[in-house]
Amino acid sequence: MLYAPNLTPPLVVIVDDDAAVRAALEFTLELEGFDVVSCSSGEALLLRDLPNRNACLLVDERLPGITGLDALNQLRNCDVKLPAILMTSHPSASVRATAKAAGVPILEKPLLGDALTVAIRN
Protein backbone atom coordinates (compact mmCIF):
# COMPACT_ATOMS: atom_id res chain seq x y z
CA MET A 1 0.00 0.00 0.00
CA LEU A 2 1.46 3.34 -1.00
CA TYR A 3 0.92 6.47 1.04
CA ALA A 4 0.28 9.99 -0.18
CA PRO A 5 3.50 12.04 -0.39
CA ASN A 6 2.37 14.52 2.25
CA LEU A 7 1.65 11.82 4.83
CA THR A 8 4.33 10.23 6.96
CA PRO A 9 4.26 6.47 6.42
CA PRO A 10 3.73 4.32 9.51
CA LEU A 11 6.90 3.31 11.33
CA VAL A 12 7.75 -0.27 12.26
CA VAL A 13 10.42 -0.81 14.91
CA ILE A 14 11.87 -4.30 14.43
CA VAL A 15 13.61 -5.99 17.36
CA ASP A 16 15.41 -9.22 16.43
CA ASP A 17 18.88 -10.49 17.25
CA ASP A 18 19.30 -12.27 13.89
CA ALA A 19 20.80 -9.80 11.39
CA ALA A 20 19.51 -11.77 8.39
CA VAL A 21 15.96 -11.80 9.77
CA ARG A 22 16.14 -8.06 10.49
CA ALA A 23 17.38 -7.36 6.95
CA ALA A 24 14.64 -9.51 5.38
CA LEU A 25 11.94 -7.87 7.50
CA GLU A 26 13.28 -4.39 6.75
CA PHE A 27 13.30 -5.10 3.00
CA THR A 28 9.80 -6.57 2.99
CA LEU A 29 8.25 -3.83 5.09
CA GLU A 30 9.93 -1.02 3.17
CA LEU A 31 8.50 -2.50 -0.03
CA GLU A 32 5.08 -2.32 1.64
CA GLY A 33 5.56 1.42 2.24
CA PHE A 34 6.53 1.44 5.92
CA ASP A 35 9.37 3.40 7.48
CA VAL A 36 11.53 0.88 9.32
CA VAL A 37 14.15 1.05 12.06
CA SER A 38 15.61 -1.91 13.87
CA CYS A 39 17.30 -2.99 17.08
CA SER A 40 19.27 -6.14 17.83
CA SER A 41 18.17 -6.58 21.46
CA GLY A 42 15.53 -5.71 24.00
CA GLU A 43 18.04 -3.50 25.78
CA ALA A 44 18.67 -1.56 22.55
CA LEU A 45 14.91 -1.06 22.19
CA LEU A 46 14.68 0.33 25.72
CA LEU A 47 17.47 2.82 24.96
CA ARG A 48 15.85 4.02 21.72
CA ASP A 49 13.96 7.28 21.64
CA LEU A 50 10.63 5.96 20.38
CA PRO A 51 8.52 8.21 18.20
CA ASN A 52 5.30 9.88 19.08
CA ARG A 53 3.68 8.96 15.76
CA ASN A 54 1.87 6.17 13.96
CA ALA A 55 4.16 3.24 14.80
CA CYS A 56 4.21 -0.44 15.68
CA LEU A 57 6.76 -2.54 17.55
CA LEU A 58 7.62 -5.92 16.00
CA VAL A 59 9.52 -7.80 18.70
CA ASP A 60 11.09 -11.25 18.72
CA GLU A 61 10.45 -13.10 22.00
CA ARG A 62 13.74 -14.99 22.17
CA LEU A 63 16.38 -12.29 22.45
CA PRO A 64 19.75 -12.29 24.16
CA GLY A 65 19.48 -10.58 27.54
CA ILE A 66 15.91 -9.62 28.31
CA THR A 67 13.12 -11.30 26.39
CA GLY A 68 10.82 -9.50 24.00
CA LEU A 69 7.93 -9.65 26.48
CA ASP A 70 10.13 -8.30 29.27
CA ALA A 71 11.19 -5.38 27.04
CA LEU A 72 7.56 -4.64 26.16
CA ASN A 73 6.54 -4.79 29.83
CA GLN A 74 9.30 -2.33 30.73
CA LEU A 75 8.13 0.03 27.98
CA ARG A 76 4.55 -0.21 29.23
CA ASN A 77 5.77 0.60 32.75
CA CYS A 78 7.36 3.76 31.27
CA ASP A 79 4.02 4.72 29.66
CA VAL A 80 5.02 3.76 26.11
CA LYS A 81 1.75 2.60 24.62
CA LEU A 82 2.79 1.86 21.01
CA PRO A 83 1.04 -1.22 19.63
CA ALA A 84 3.25 -4.29 19.55
CA ILE A 85 3.40 -7.69 17.90
CA LEU A 86 5.42 -10.55 19.36
CA MET A 87 7.19 -12.91 16.96
CA THR A 88 8.23 -16.37 18.07
CA SER A 89 8.17 -19.99 17.09
CA HIS A 90 6.47 -22.61 19.23
CA PRO A 91 5.37 -20.26 22.04
CA SER A 92 4.88 -21.94 25.38
CA ALA A 93 1.59 -21.72 27.25
CA SER A 94 3.26 -19.27 29.62
CA VAL A 95 4.37 -16.96 26.78
CA ARG A 96 0.90 -17.14 25.23
CA ALA A 97 -0.76 -16.26 28.55
CA THR A 98 1.66 -13.40 29.28
CA ALA A 99 1.26 -11.96 25.79
CA LYS A 100 -2.53 -12.22 26.00
CA ALA A 101 -2.57 -10.50 29.40
CA ALA A 102 -0.42 -7.71 27.95
CA GLY A 103 -2.68 -7.39 24.91
CA VAL A 104 0.14 -8.34 22.55
CA PRO A 105 -0.74 -10.59 19.62
CA ILE A 106 1.68 -13.37 18.69
CA LEU A 107 2.80 -14.05 15.13
CA GLU A 108 4.38 -17.48 14.89
CA LYS A 109 7.50 -17.98 12.81
CA PRO A 110 7.89 -18.72 10.03
CA LEU A 111 5.91 -15.68 8.93
CA LEU A 112 3.82 -16.84 5.99
CA GLY A 113 1.90 -14.95 3.32
CA ASP A 114 0.70 -11.50 4.23
CA ALA A 115 0.11 -12.27 7.93
CA LEU A 116 2.82 -9.82 8.99
CA THR A 117 1.61 -6.81 7.02
CA VAL A 118 -2.01 -7.53 7.95
CA ALA A 119 -1.09 -7.68 11.66
CA ILE A 120 0.91 -4.44 11.45
CA ARG A 121 -1.88 -2.60 9.66
CA ASN A 122 -4.39 -3.81 12.23
Secondary structure, DSSP 4 states (H G I P E B T S, - for coil): ----TTSPPPEEEEE-S-HHHHHHHHHHHHHTT-EEEEESSHHHHHHS---SSSEEEEEESS-SSS-HHHHHHHHHHTT----EEEEESS--HHHHHHHHHHT--EEESSP-TTHHHHHHH-
